[in-house]
């Protein structure tokens, strides 16, 4: 069925900077580059003859992944992708030749890579309006920085989760933007708290909500489909943009179970099962074009690729384009060439196979981590919710049960947190204190925070990851940190 919805005109939410940007006439002139019969003397483009790269090649796994995605790449299971300097030398279609990718290129991104990502986005999210588009970026941190510059002026307020990625908060802080926290529970942002905050707001309403909706950093929580729908409806009601920062979206996992024998039976294998088990994104329910999605290859291929992309309605993406023309210009050409070569070799089906493999791997890593938490942490002071997505797990501790809480520390939970953190280092395991991720902004007028959990004032948490180390080291680290907790609480 043909879509006819063009999305809502949201230009009034643009920042002064974004609204004032004009097209770059130099960039516009590049449409004549390599046009038939045109001698192009309009740009400082070095001859590709002088590029000291004739070919790049990479050995990648053949997209059957029958023995898992972590197995070594050998002659039996590898495909070699090659990208040549000149188009005529490329043996396969849809390659981004080096003469093009190493030149000053398309700010939007290489067309072949862009088309693959568009097809992928349409398959996964089924954007419910017509005039959506994407632009390539250089990682979600840059995408977030560009988003703030596109929508916010210095002094503006935005909505963020009560605990959020510290670098994202600092990005906003550096631009003079006030981050107003919205209360969370163990399953993510609370829609009723968001509604109450906005209902009582005085002055200019915030233009956007920043959320890491799936595998949230730092809490590991994931918003349910129902909560996402409620939050989206609130965004429509109060007219703000939802920026969903989703680097962990494809690290969704099977629900945790202590029954080891039943774990394998719950795995998804087919493409339809995999797609059907994904939590619907905000983008999928966006009828008005008020969702900006930040997506990335960092957590599913490699962080050092520095390739991400932004999805949104075309008039808004055009504003990002104007910004990128005079800032990052575009992602690394070599990176775009080799990433595109890998994806074109796999195809959409092969890429889904890879993502299914990641789901299996991360489910197992999560299970090992939570099994260790269950085994080693003292239950009398510990609670946790097994994550269903992402790279992180959190261990919640009751600070009020610490022997120094009432006497020496005068009920200061941060002193308890710091003691446990330092003791963890002594025992040989570093986990990150939850207070490091606390949003500190103020609403207008300042709202009295009523904890959703009556014990919240006495609870602290530590963030760990099951992604960064081998499984034996993961278990050892969790046991070591649990020992630190026992020492601090005087538990045998």
ZAPAPA-895317 format. One record per atom (N, C-alpha, C): z, x, y negated. Coordinates in pm, whole numbers, plus 50000, padded with zeros to 5 digits. Atoms other than C-alpha are relative to their C-alpha. Layout:
// residues N
ZXY;...
END
This chain:
// residues 492
500005008550119;500005000050000;500005008949876;500104992150121;499085013849658;501174997149907;498925001550095;501985020149423;499434998249860;500455002250137;501615007849067;501095003349898;498904996950090;505015017148921;499805013849939;500204987250069;504635044648659;501315006249953;498744994550047;508325050448599;500284995949857;499575004350133;510295042848284;499815011349899;500134990050106;509625060747955;501405004849961;498674994450026;512645083947919;499945011549900;500144989150097;511425106547639;501175000549902;498865000150092;514405095747429;501165008350051;498934991849944;516615115947663;499715014949991;500334985950013;514825148747589;500855006549891;499324992350104;516585176047393;499085001849880;500814996950119;515455184947043;499015011150030;500874988849964;514055217247183;498824995450084;501075004349910;512085200347461;499014990849928;500885009450070;510735172847235;499105007049900;500764993350105;509515198146980;498965009850052;500934990149946;507555220547216;498564994749998;501425003550001;503775220347171;499295007750111;500824992749904;501045230747410;499715014049949;500394986450037;500295267747412;498485000749997;501474999450005;496685271647288;499455011250087;500454989249913;496425304647475;499934995450145;499985005049862;497425287747800;498884989850022;501075009949989;494995259247732;498645006750018;501284993049992;492175284347691;499715005450139;500184994149868;492775297348042;499264990750097;500785008849913;491055266648187;498565004750011;501364994749996;487815285248110;499915013150077;500014987549925;488875315948309;499214998150131;500875000449882;486235321848579;499114987650002;500955011150006;484255291448463;498585005650011;501384995149983;480575295148565;499325002749867;500744996450120;478555313148300;500855004149882;499114996850111;481625321748091;500435014650007;499434986650014;482405357247977;501364998349932;498655003250049;486155354547934;500625012549938;499404988850073;487425378447667;501264995449926;498925006350077;490325356747565;501405003850040;498634997049958;493285371247754;500155014350046;499734986349958;494935404247834;500165001050150;499975000249854;494065402648202;499415013050055;500554987749942;493735436348378;499084996650117;500885002049885;490915439248630;500795001150129;499304999549872;492135431848979;499655012750078;500344987349936;490325463949084;501135010149984;498954990350029;493285482148935;501344996350066;498765003649931;495925463349138;500155008950124;499864990749888;497335488449392;500414993250130;499705007349877;497605462049666;498684994150052;501235005349943;494655454649893;500264988850099;499675010249899;496385434150162;501505000250022;498625000949953;499835421750251;499994991950128;499925007349874;500765410250596;501474998550040;498645002449954;503865396350761;499954994050140;499845006049868;504875389151118;500994988649990;499155011850006;506275354051139;500084993850138;499945006449869;507455333651437;498934989250015;500945010849969;504825311451598;500784986950003;499195012150018;505915275651521;500204991550125;499555007949885;506915265651872;501525000350006;498554998450008;510465279351836;500704995050126;499485005449874;511065271352204;501345005850036;498734993649967;513945295852231;500935000849880;499165000050118;515505288351895;499395008249888;500614993550115;514765300651544;500605013749972;499374987250028;517065330751556;499575011350091;500384989649906;515355349751835;499165010849932;500814989350059;513765383651757;498514996850008;501445002150001;510085382651665;499355011350080;500654990349914;508085400051937;498514996650010;501435002549983;504425402452040;499754986550068;500205012449926;504955371652258;500184987549914;499715012250077;506185348251987;499665001349853;500274997850141;504705361351664;498584995949961;501295001950065;501875352051433;499985009549881;500134991250115;500635377151178;499164993249894;500755005750112;499625362850843;499595011349906;500534989550087;497475383950610;499404993649875;500595004450127;496575379250246;499325012049938;500804989150054;493815400750099;499884998849848;500164999950145;493075410649743;498934990049956;501125008150043;489785392249727;499784988150091;500195012649928;488935357049831;499035001650117;501024998749897;485915368050033;500565006450127;499404993249885;488155388950261;500984991150077;499065008849931;490535360550344;499304992950116;500625005949880;489815348550696;500344985250016;499585013949985;491615315450661;499954993049865;500035007850122;491345287750408;501424998449945;498755003350066;494085278650164;500925011949978;499204988350034;495265314350108;499935002449848;499964996450141;496285326149762;499745014949990;500384985949996;494375358849731;500725007849890;499204991750089;496115387849558;499375001949863;500664998850130;493505391349285;500404988749907;499585011550080;494695357249171;501524999649983;498555001550009;498405357449253;500665011349921;499434988950076;498995391649094;499555000149855;500465001450137;497245380948777;500984990849926;499295010650071;498805360448498;499464986850053;500525011349925;498605328348694;500384986649941;499655013650038;499185291248679;501524999049980;498575001950022;502555283648521;500574989950099;499545010249906;502795253248749;500295005750137;499944994449865;502425275149059;498605000150060;501314999349932;499525284049291;499644986350056;500375013649957;497575251949366;500214997650150;499875001949855;497595257649744;501464997550038;498575001749973;501395261349752;500504986949942;499605012750064;501855232249512;499574988150085;500485011249920;499745209449730;500804998550128;499165000849880;501755218450040;501344993549966;498695005450038;505005210849858;499894985349961;500185014350032;503635178149718;499924991650127;500135007549875;502635166850067;501344999150071;498664999749939;506035177350200;500944990149929;499135008850078;507835158749919;499684985450026;500415013849975;505835127049975;500404995550140;499655003349862;506485128350350;501514997650015;498555000849984;510265133350312;500594989149913;499305008450097;511155113450001;499264987349961;500765012250028;508355087949963;500304994749859;499675003450140;508745087749584;499404986449966;500485013850013;508495050849493;499274996749870;500855002850116;506445054749174;498865010149999;501254992449992;503025069549107;500015013449929;500254988350085;503215094748826;501115010450010;499054989149982;505555120348977;499235012950021;500654987149983;504785157148990;501065010550028;499084988949974;506315191149067;499585011949913;500314987150061;506515225348905;500805010650076;499344989149930;507355258249075;500985006849905;499014992750077;510465276448959;500465012150080;499584987449936;512375308049056;501434999050051;498655002249947;515475293849221;500674988549927;499395011950059;517675263749158;500885003149880;499214996650118;519875282648912;499124999749875;500925000650113;516865287348685;499544985649975;500405014050017;515775251548750;501074992149924;498905006850067;519205239748637;500075004249852;500014995150137;519095261848327;498894993149921;501125006750066;515685247048241;500294985249979;499655014350013;517025211848302;500934997849882;499095001450113;519855216848056;499255001549868;500754997850123;517465230247795;499024988549973;500955011050016;515095201047857;500684987349950;499365012850034;517675173447813;501155001149900;498744999250074;520675187147623;499905008749876;499794992050120;521515199747278;501425005750004;498664994350009;524485222047201;500974989349950;499005010050036;527585200147183;499914987250082;500135011949914;526275173547424;500995000850115;499185000949879;528375161747717;499124995850117;500665004249877;527135158848074;501084996850103;499095003749891;528735144848389;499795009450118;500064991249884;529555167848678;501074995850099;498975002749901;531495165348999;501265007849967;498694994350035;535195173148968;500115014750040;500154986149958;534605205149166;498515002550019;501434997649996;531185220849129;499735014950006;500424986149988;529235253049170;500315007249869;499504993550121;530865277248926;498885005549912;501114994850080;527565293248819;499304988849923;500615011450070;526165258848731;500844995949880;499115003550110;529205251348518;499905010449888;500084989450100;528945285048343;498654999649926;501305001750066;525235278948274;500124989949886;499815010250103;526205247448085;500925005149889;499054994850099;529135264647914;499315009549902;500704990450085;526865292247784;499074993449900;500875007450093;524645266047619;500804990749909;499165008350085;527625249347450;500014985550041;500035013649947;527485218647674;501324996950068;498715004249947;530645199847768;499824993250135;500115005549864;530965193048144;501194991050028;498935009749980;532985161448201;500104996950150;499885002049855;534365159048557;500144985450039;499865013249939;534025127848770;500755001850131;499124998449885;536655123049037;499244999150132;500584999549865;535795130249401;501094997050102;499124999449884;537345124249739;499325008850104;500544991149899;536595141550067;498554996850038;501385003849970;533225123350086;499105000749877;500834997850116;531985132349739;500414991949878;499755006750128;531745116849394;500294985250022;499585013949985;533405082849352;499294991249897;500755008450096;531085056549198;500894991849907;499145008250085;533945034849070;500645008249889;499454991250104;535435064548884;498945003349895;501114997750093;532035071848731;499814988049909;500175012450078;531685035648620;501114998549898;498875001650092;535175034848467;499935010049885;500124989750103;534575067348281;499004995949893;501055003650094;531365054548123;500344987149924;499645012750063;532735019848051;500945002149882;499014997550104;535515034647838;499595011249904;500474988850081;533395061547673;499824995749855;500225002450143;533355063847293;499065010749948;500954990450055;530475080147109;498755000950085;501264998649926;527105092447240;500255001950149;499844999149854;526855087147614;499355012850052;500644988249939;526055116947838;498594996750047;501405002149963;522345121547910;499745002450148;500304997249859;522665133848266;501265002050082;498994997049897;524755136448580;499445011050088;500374989149909;524605168948777;500784998350129;499345001849872;525335164649146;499345008550108;500454993449877;525055185949459;500354990250110;499675012049923;524825155149674;500155002350149;500024997849855;524325170150021;500545014050030;499384987149972;526535197750162;500565006149873;499594996450136;528255199449823;500705013649996;499374987150024;529265233449692;500984998449883;499364992849890;532205239749712;500574991550113;499155007949909;533675210049902;499384997650137;500675002949874;531065206350178;499774985250023;500165014549985;531045168550120;498554995849982;501355005650016;527905146950137;500114985349964;499985014050042;527315114349955;499274991350101;500655009649912;526535084850177;498874993049927;501105007650059;523445063850122;500534989149908;499435010750081;525625035649988;500515005249866;499504994450126;527335057749731;498855004349910;501154995950081;523995071949618;499384987949930;500585012150061;522675036749560;500884995049886;499085004550105;525775027349359;499915009249878;500114990450111;525505059149149;498674998349928;501315002050063;521785053349090;500024987549912;499935012450078;522475017748972;500795002349871;499224996750119;525095031448730;499145008049902;500894992150086;522535056448598;499024991049926;500915009550066;520115027848527;500734991849895;499225008350092;522825007248362;500365007549872;499544992250116;524045035148132;498945009949950;501174992750049;520635051748091;500215015149995;499954985449995;521125087448206;499175005150118;500774993149896;519215112348423;500945004650110;499284993849888;520445121948770;499255012850037;500564987449953;519815158748842;500645002850136;499474997249866;520195162549218;499585014250040;500204986049963;520565199349306;500165000750152;499985002149854;519635199849675;499505012050082;500424988749917;519275235149821;500434998750146;499455001249865;521265224250127;499504987450073;500385013149947;519445191350193;499565000850146;500504999149863;517755203550513;500965007250094;498964994849912;520965218750646;500934988650039;499235011249946;522095184350759;500185001950149;499594997049863;523815184451096;500404987350074;499435010949921;524975162551379;501474998249963;498575001950024;528415146651329;500835008650094;499134991549919;531205169051454;500734991950106;499195005849894;532825160451784;500745011050072;499214990349923;535585178251973;499555000650145;500485000749862;533905168152299;498805009350016;501054989849992;531905199552376;498854995450090;501055004249907;530005183752666;499014990349937;500895010150059;528565156252446;499195005449884;500674994750119;527335179252169;498495001050018;501444998449980;523935187252318;499274986750005;500645013149987;523255150552382;499724993649864;500145006250131;523485142752010;498955006949912;500994992750079;520785167251897;498734991649980;501315006250022;517555154851740;498935010150039;501064991249952;514305168951876;498644996649938;501325003850051;511315148951753;499994999449848;500125001250144;509985147351399;500534986749950;499545013250044;510695110251376;501534999150004;498534999749995;514305115351488;500575007949883;499524991550107;514755143251238;499924993049865;500175006850129;513335123850944;500904987849990;499165011950001;515255092751044;501485003049984;498604996350011;518545111851046;500365006349866;499714994350131;518215125950694;500624989449909;499435009050100;520435110350429;498944997649892;501015002450105;518095093050180;500395006949870;499754993150126;517765113049859;500054990049884;500095008150122;518275099449508;498534997649965;501425001150034;514545105849466;499354988250072;500615010649919;513675081149742;500304986249943;499635013350053;515485052649565;499694998649851;500204999450144;514225061449215;498824991549955;501055009050047;512255031749086;499625002649854;500224998550143;512545041948719;499575014049959;500374986450035;511725078948735;501085007349923;498914993750072;515175089648617;500745010350086;499444989449915;515875114448900;499175012649984;500634986849998;515085151248862;500595007350120;499544993549877;515275168549199;499715014949994;500134985549992;515875205949228;500005003950147;500174996649858;514575218549565;499695014850012;500104985549989;514335253349708;499745004350143;500144993449870;513305276049996;501145009750027;498984989649988;516395297749940;500844998850125;499085001749887;518555282750212;499284997050131;500725003149876;515795274250462;499015010950040;500844988649967;513555305050440;500725013049964;499264988150041;515195332750234;500294999249850;499675000550143;517055334849899;499145009249915;500744990250078;515105365649790;498564996349970;501345004750036;511825346649787;499954995349855;499925005350136;512965331149458;498904990049972;500935011150021;510745300849502;500774986950016;499445013449997;512035266549416;499024990849929;500875009250074;510505235449266;500814988449947;499375011350068;511425206849040;499094987950017;500755012549982;510355170949112;500504990049897;499635010450096;510295143648851;498764992849951;501185007050051;508075120148660;499185009549913;500944990450059;504995137548519;500275003049852;499754996650141;505815134148145;501195009349981;498854991050008;509165151348206;499655013750056;500424987249943;507665178248430;499135007749900;500824993450101;505185185148150;500865007349897;499104993250092;508135194247927;500575012850062;499604987749929;509385218848189;498885010349993;501164991150005;505865233448193;499945007349867;500034993850132;505955239647818;501095010649986;498914990250004;509315257347858;499675012350083;500304988749911;508175278748152;498885008849945;501094992150058;505055289547965;500525011449913;499474989950092;507265308947723;501305006150051;498784994149943;510085318947959;499665007250130;500244993249872;509605326348330;498505001950029;501455000849975;505805320048315;499704994050137;500175005849867;505735314948694;500775008550099;499324992249896;507285326549020;499145012050039;500694987849959;506355360549165;498734996950078;501285002449934;502705361549269;499995004150145;499954995549860;503295381949587;500814990250083;499175009649928;506055358049686;499254987050025;500765012349980;503825327849632;498925002050106;501064997449901;501015344049836;500564999950141;499514998549863;503155352750137;500724987450048;499365012749962;505215320550132;498954989550033;501095009449973;502045299950111;499325003350132;500654996249874;500495320050397;500844995650119;499135004549892;503525312750615;499914984950019;500005014649991;503545275650535;498664994650048;501315004649956;499785271550580;499805003250148;500094996649858;500065289350917;500774990050085;499195009749926;502815266051032;499464985949986;500375013850029;501465234550869;501254991549982;498855008950021;503675204850788;500794997950129;499305002249873;504465199351157;500825012250040;499274988049966;505425235451215;501205002149910;498884998750092;507635235450905;501114990350040;498985009349950;509415204351036;500685005650125;499414993849882;509915222551368;501035010549959;499064989850050;511545251051175;501274993549947;498845006850057;513825226950989;500864993650109;499245005449887;514805210051317;500805011250066;499294988549946;515675244551450;501215003949917;498874997250087;517845250851147;501124989950019;498975010349977;519625217851208;500825003450123;499284996449877;520495229051561;500915012049975;499234987850023;521645263551446;501244997249915;498875002450089;523835250951164;501014990350060;499055008649928;525325223351377;500915008450087;499204991449911;526445249851625;500965008749919;499134991650084;527795272851351;501164991749944;498955008850051;529715243751195;501014996750108;499105003449890;531115233851534;500955011650032;499174988349970;532355269251600;501075001849893;499044998450110;533995270751256;501114989650007;498995010649997;535745237151285;500875001050125;499194997649880;536845244551641;501085010549972;499054989350032;538495276251508;501074995349902;499025005650093;540155257951219;501004991450076;499145008749920;541495232251463;500955008150088;499214992049907;542765259451695;501075008449929;499124989850057;544365283951452;500824995649879;499255003750120;545455266451132;501204991250035;498795008149971;548985251351128;499804985549957;500325014050026;548555213851152;500984993349905;499005006550085;551755205850964;499735001449850;500314998550143;550285217950633;498494999249972;501454998850012;546525215950697;499294986850027;500915010949968;543835189250681;498585004649968;501394996450024;540035190650682;499124988250039;501045009449960;536925169150704;498805008250042;501164992149958;534105184350913;498774996649918;501195002950079;531015187850693;498854995150087;501195004849929;527785170350790;498735006349943;501164993050058;525535193050582;500505012449928;499714988650084;525395226150404;500525012250074;499534987149949;526955260450452;501525001549993;498604998050034;530565253850356;500914990250072;498925008649953;533765240150503;501215002749912;498794998250079;537035234950321;501224996950085;498715002149937;540595237350444;500974995949890;499085005450100;543075216050246;501425002950045;498624996349969;546685227750229;500954992649907;498995007050078;549775209250112;500925010349935;499224989850071;551265232049846;501474996349991;498605004350014;554455211249825;500865004550118;499254995549884;555435223950170;500195015250003;499794985650011;555315260250059;501475002649966;498554997950020;558875274650067;500405003349856;499674996450138;558675286349703;499564989349899;500655009750090;557015254949561;500974994349898;499055006550091;560095238049409;500895010049927;499024990950059;562325267749344;499345010449910;500564988950078;560505299549233;498764996049921;501295002950062;557135283749146;500014987649911;499875011750086;558385252648965;498824990550018;501075009249959;555765231649150;498625003949945;501284995050047;552895253349027;499095002750120;500854998849882;550165248349287;499125012449994;500884988350013;548065276949147;500695012750047;499274988449948;550805301949232;499965000350152;500115000949854;550775289649590;498595004250043;501394996849968;546985291849595;499745015049991;500244985750019;546975327349462;500705008450107;499284992649895;549595339049714;499234999550132;500755001449874;547555325350003;498705007949993;501244992250019;544355340549864;500265014950021;499714985749988;545935375049834;500465003650140;499574997349862;547585372450174;498804999750095;501225000349919;544205363250322;499265013249994;500644986950015;542745395350181;500765010650080;499194990549923;545635415050332;499724998750150;500235002349857;544895399250670;498535002250037;501384996349971;541195407950637;498994988749996;500975010950014;539525374950546;500064994449859;500085005550135;538345362550207;499414986050005;500505013550026;538015325350140;500284997149853;499975001850145;537515312149788;500934988449962;499125010850046;540245292049610;499234988749933;500685011650057;539195257049514;500084999249849;499855000950146;540505260649157;498905007549927;501084992550065;537685285149087;498804991149968;501155009050016;535275255549099;500344987649917;499535012050070;537265230948885;499254998249869;500655003450127;535335213848606;501094997649895;498935000150099;537305217048284;499664992049874;500395007050123;535425195648030;500844987649974;499255012050041;536825165447844;499054988849965;500785011750039;535465130447811;500344996249857;499785004550137;535295112547477;500304985050001;498834991550022;538005101647428;500505005750133;499494994449874;539945122847682;500594989150088;499535010149906;540625102147990;501185005450080;498904996249913;543885103248177;499514999650144;500504999349862;543015114848528;501024994050095;499155006049898;544475092548796;499475004650136;500504994749873;544205110449132;499634988850096;500405009749899;542285091149396;500905001250122;499054997549892;544675106649648;501365002149936;498694998750066;548365102049552;500635013850020;499454986749976;549105136549698;499155011149936;500974990450049;546275153249506;500655011149919;499384989950086;548585171149262;500645011250080;499324989849921;550215190149545;499095006250105;500924994949899;547105198349747;499035010149938;500974989750038;544885229049723;499005001450114;500934997649890;541825239149918;499345013649985;500744987449997;539915270350017;498644997350064;501365001549950;536175272350071;499615011950086;500564989849913;534725291350363;498574996550034;501375002549955;531205295050498;499845004450144;500334996249862;529925295850854;498605005950008;501404995750002;526515308650743;499835015149996;500224986250044;527135344750648;500245010750105;499624989649904;528465362750958;499724995250142;500145004049859;527965363251337;501194991850046;498995009649956;529965337951535;501325006650037;498754993749962;532505362551676;500795004349877;499324996250125;533275375551327;500504987649926;499575012550061;533465339751200;501334995350058;498765004249933;536125330751455;501155009249962;498964990350035;538055362851385;500474998049857;499645001950139;537945356351010;500874987649980;499225012450013;539225320551042;501395002050058;498694997249941;542025332251272;500845008549904;499284991250093;542945359251016;500514992249879;499565007850115;543065334750726;501104990250040;498955009049950;545085310250935;501325007650013;498794991749990;547535338650999;500625001849862;499504998750137;547815343850622;500734987449957;499355012750034;548635306850578;501364998950069;498745000749926;551315308650847;501045009449939;499054990550062;552865339450685;500554994349870;499575005250129;552975323050343;500924987850013;499185012049980;554475290850475;501185002650091;498884996949910;556895308550709;499934992650131;500225007449876;555375291951014;499745009850114;500204991249884;555635309351351;498794995450081;
END
